[in-house]
Amino acid sequence: MSDRLTRFLGDTPGRTALKLLVASFVVGVIMAAFNWYPEDILYMIRDFAVNLWETGFAALGRFGTYLALGAGVVIPVFIVMRLLNLRK
């Protein structure tokens, strides 16, 4: 059982606990320096997803506008060129 646990943790349970304790302290100090809290991180992730969603649809709207503007020039030119090629 101990061998399976060591293999799962990647090290002995005591050393793994010590590493997690040190990492938790360092992350806690960094988060306190930036005045971040766990719920703030969740809100940041949520806000990022919402902004990405809204920006993505705004980009699609701009794509449609660009497509319509370009089609307003390209399609008539294409039709005129095809009509001119029919006479040959």
DOPAKOL-481621 format. One record per atom (N, C-alpha, C): residue in three letters; atom name; x, y, z. Coordinates in steps of 0.05 Angstrom, whole numbers. Example, Ala and Ser with C-alpha at 12.3 -4.5 7.8 and 13.67 -1.06 7.14 Angstrom:
2
    r   a      px      py      pz
  ALA   N     264    -114     156
  ALA  CA     246     -90     156
  ALA   C     264     -66     156
  SER   N     257     -45     142
  SER  CA     273     -21     143
  SER   C     258       1     157
END
This chain:
88
    r   a      px      py      pz
  MET   N      16     -24       0
  MET  CA       0       0       0
  MET   C      17      25       0
  SER   N      38      25      16
  SER  CA      56      48      18
  SER   C      70      53      -9
  ASP   N      77      32     -23
  ASP  CA      90      35     -49
  ASP   C      71      48     -69
  ARG   N      46      40     -69
  ARG  CA      26      52     -87
  ARG   C      22      81     -81
  LEU   N      21      88     -55
  LEU  CA      17     115     -47
  LEU   C      41     133     -55
  THR   N      65     122     -51
  THR  CA      89     136     -59
  THR   C      90     141     -89
  ARG   N      82     120    -104
  ARG  CA      81     123    -133
  ARG   C      60     143    -142
  PHE   N      37     144    -129
  PHE  CA      16     163    -135
  PHE   C      25     191    -129
  LEU   N      37     195    -106
  LEU  CA      46     222     -98
  LEU   C      71     232    -111
  GLY   N      87     213    -121
  GLY  CA     112     221    -135
  GLY   C     135     223    -115
  ASP   N     130     220     -90
  ASP  CA     151     221     -69
  ASP   C     138     209     -44
  THR   N     153     209     -22
  THR  CA     142     198       3
  THR   C     120     218      13
  PRO   N     101     208      28
  PRO  CA      80     225      38
  PRO   C      90     249      54
  GLY   N     110     245      70
  GLY  CA     121     267      86
  GLY   C     133     289      69
  ARG   N     149     281      50
  ARG  CA     162     301      32
  ARG   C     142     315      15
  THR   N     121     300       6
  THR  CA     100     312     -10
  THR   C      85     333       6
  ALA   N      79     326      31
  ALA  CA      65     345      48
  ALA   C      82     370      53
  LEU   N     108     367      57
  LEU  CA     126     390      61
  LEU   C     126     407      36
  LYS   N     128     395      12
  LYS  CA     128     410     -13
  LYS   C     102     426     -16
  LEU   N      80     413     -10
  LEU  CA      54     426     -13
  LEU   C      51     449       7
  LEU   N      62     445      31
  LEU  CA      62     466      51
  LEU   C      78     491      42
  VAL   N     101     486      32
  VAL  CA     118     508      22
  VAL   C     105     522      -2
  ALA   N      95     507     -21
  ALA  CA      82     518     -44
  ALA   C      58     534     -36
  SER   N      42     524     -17
  SER  CA      18     538      -8
  SER   C      26     565       5
  PHE   N      47     565      21
  PHE  CA      56     589      34
  PHE   C      65     610      13
  VAL   N      81     601      -7
  VAL  CA      91     620     -28
  VAL   C      68     631     -44
  VAL   N      49     614     -52
  VAL  CA      26     624     -67
  VAL   C       9     643     -50
  GLY   N       6     636     -24
  GLY  CA      -9     654      -6
  GLY   C       4     681      -3
  VAL   N      30     683      -1
  VAL  CA      44     708       0
  VAL   C      40     724     -25
  ILE   N      43     711     -48
  ILE  CA      39     725     -74
  ILE   C      11     735     -77
  MET   N      -9     719     -69
  MET  CA     -37     727     -71
  MET   C     -43     750     -52
  ALA   N     -31     750     -28
  ALA  CA     -35     771      -9
  ALA   C     -22     797     -20
  ALA   N       1     795     -33
  ALA  CA      14     818     -44
  ALA   C      -3     832     -66
  PHE   N     -17     816     -82
  PHE  CA     -35     826    -103
  PHE   C     -63     831     -93
  ASN   N     -68     825     -67
  ASN  CA     -95     828     -55
  ASN   C    -116     811     -70
  TRP   N    -108     787     -77
  TRP  CA    -126     768     -90
  TRP   C    -136     748     -70
  TYR   N    -160     739     -74
  TYR  CA    -172     718     -58
  TYR   C    -183     697     -77
  PRO   N    -187     672     -68
  PRO  CA    -196     651     -86
  PRO   C    -222     658    -101
  GLU   N    -241     672     -89
  GLU  CA    -265     679    -103
  GLU   C    -259     700    -125
  ASP   N    -239     717    -120
  ASP  CA    -231     736    -141
  ASP   C    -221     722    -166
  ILE   N    -206     701    -162
  ILE  CA    -196     686    -184
  ILE   C    -219     673    -200
  LEU   N    -238     663    -186
  LEU  CA    -262     652    -199
  LEU   C    -277     673    -215
  TYR   N    -279     697    -203
  TYR  CA    -292     719    -217
  TYR   C    -276     728    -241
  MET   N    -250     728    -239
  MET  CA    -233     735    -262
  MET   C    -236     715    -285
  ILE   N    -238     689    -278
  ILE  CA    -242     669    -298
  ILE   C    -269     672    -311
  ARG   N    -289     677    -295
  ARG  CA    -316     682    -306
  ARG   C    -317     706    -324
  ASP   N    -305     729    -315
  ASP  CA    -305     753    -331
  ASP   C    -289     749    -357
  PHE   N    -268     734    -355
  PHE  CA    -252     728    -379
  PHE   C    -269     713    -400
  ALA   N    -284     693    -390
  ALA  CA    -300     677    -408
  ALA   C    -323     694    -420
  VAL   N    -335     712    -404
  VAL  CA    -356     729    -414
  VAL   C    -346     749    -434
  ASN   N    -323     761    -428
  ASN  CA    -310     780    -447
  ASN   C    -302     766    -473
  LEU   N    -292     742    -471
  LEU  CA    -285     726    -495
  LEU   C    -309     720    -511
  TRP   N    -331     713    -498
  TRP  CA    -356     707    -512
  TRP   C    -367     731    -527
  GLU   N    -367     754    -513
  GLU  CA    -377     779    -525
  GLU   C    -359     789    -547
  THR   N    -333     788    -543
  THR  CA    -314     797    -563
  THR   C    -315     778    -587
  GLY   N    -319     753    -582
  GLY  CA    -320     734    -604
  GLY   C    -343     740    -623
  PHE   N    -366     746    -611
  PHE  CA    -389     753    -628
  PHE   C    -386     780    -641
  ALA   N    -372     798    -628
  ALA  CA    -367     824    -640
  ALA   C    -348     820    -664
  ALA   N    -329     802    -661
  ALA  CA    -310     797    -683
  ALA   C    -326     784    -707
  LEU   N    -344     766    -700
  LEU  CA    -360     754    -722
  LEU   C    -377     775    -736
  GLY   N    -388     795    -721
  GLY  CA    -403     816    -732
  GLY   C    -386     833    -751
  ARG   N    -361     839    -742
  ARG  CA    -343     854    -760
  ARG   C    -336     838    -785
  PHE   N    -333     811    -781
  PHE  CA    -327     794    -804
  PHE   C    -349     796    -825
  GLY   N    -374     795    -815
  GLY  CA    -397     797    -833
  GLY   C    -398     824    -847
  THR   N    -391     845    -833
  THR  CA    -390     872    -845
  THR   C    -369     873    -867
  TYR   N    -345     863    -861
  TYR  CA    -324     863    -880
  TYR   C    -331     846    -905
  LEU   N    -345     824    -899
  LEU  CA    -353     806    -921
  LEU   C    -373     820    -939
  ALA   N    -392     834    -927
  ALA  CA    -413     849    -943
  ALA   C    -400     872    -959
  LEU   N    -382     886    -947
  LEU  CA    -368     908    -961
  LEU   C    -352     898    -984
  GLY   N    -337     877    -980
  GLY  CA    -321     865   -1002
  GLY   C    -339     853   -1024
  ALA   N    -361     840   -1016
  ALA  CA    -378     828   -1036
  ALA   C    -392     850   -1053
  GLY   N    -396     873   -1041
  GLY  CA    -408     895   -1056
  GLY   C    -391     904   -1079
  VAL   N    -365     899   -1078
  VAL  CA    -347     907   -1100
  VAL   C    -340     882   -1116
  VAL   N    -333     860   -1104
  VAL  CA    -323     837   -1118
  VAL   C    -345     824   -1135
  ILE   N    -369     821   -1126
  ILE  CA    -389     807   -1142
  ILE   C    -397     822   -1167
  PRO   N    -401     849   -1166
  PRO  CA    -407     863   -1191
  PRO   C    -383     862   -1211
  VAL   N    -359     864   -1200
  VAL  CA    -335     862   -1218
  VAL   C    -334     834   -1231
  PHE   N    -340     813   -1215
  PHE  CA    -340     786   -1225
  PHE   C    -361     783   -1247
  ILE   N    -385     793   -1243
  ILE  CA    -406     791   -1263
  ILE   C    -398     806   -1288
  VAL   N    -387     830   -1286
  VAL  CA    -379     845   -1310
  VAL   C    -357     830   -1324
  MET   N    -338     819   -1311
  MET  CA    -316     804   -1324
  MET   C    -327     780   -1338
  ARG   N    -346     765   -1326
  ARG  CA    -358     742   -1338
  ARG   C    -374     750   -1363
  LEU   N    -388     773   -1362
  LEU  CA    -404     782   -1385
  LEU   C    -385     790   -1408
  LEU   N    -362     803   -1401
  LEU  CA    -343     810   -1422
  LEU   C    -330     786   -1434
  ASN   N    -326     765   -1419
  ASN  CA    -314     740   -1429
  ASN   C    -334     724   -1447
  LEU   N    -360     729   -1444
  LEU  CA    -379     715   -1460
  LEU   C    -378     724   -1489
  ARG   N    -370     749   -1494
  ARG  CA    -369     760   -1522
  ARG   C    -346     748   -1537
  LYS   N    -326     737   -1525
  LYS  CA    -303     726   -1539
  LYS   C    -308     699   -1550
END
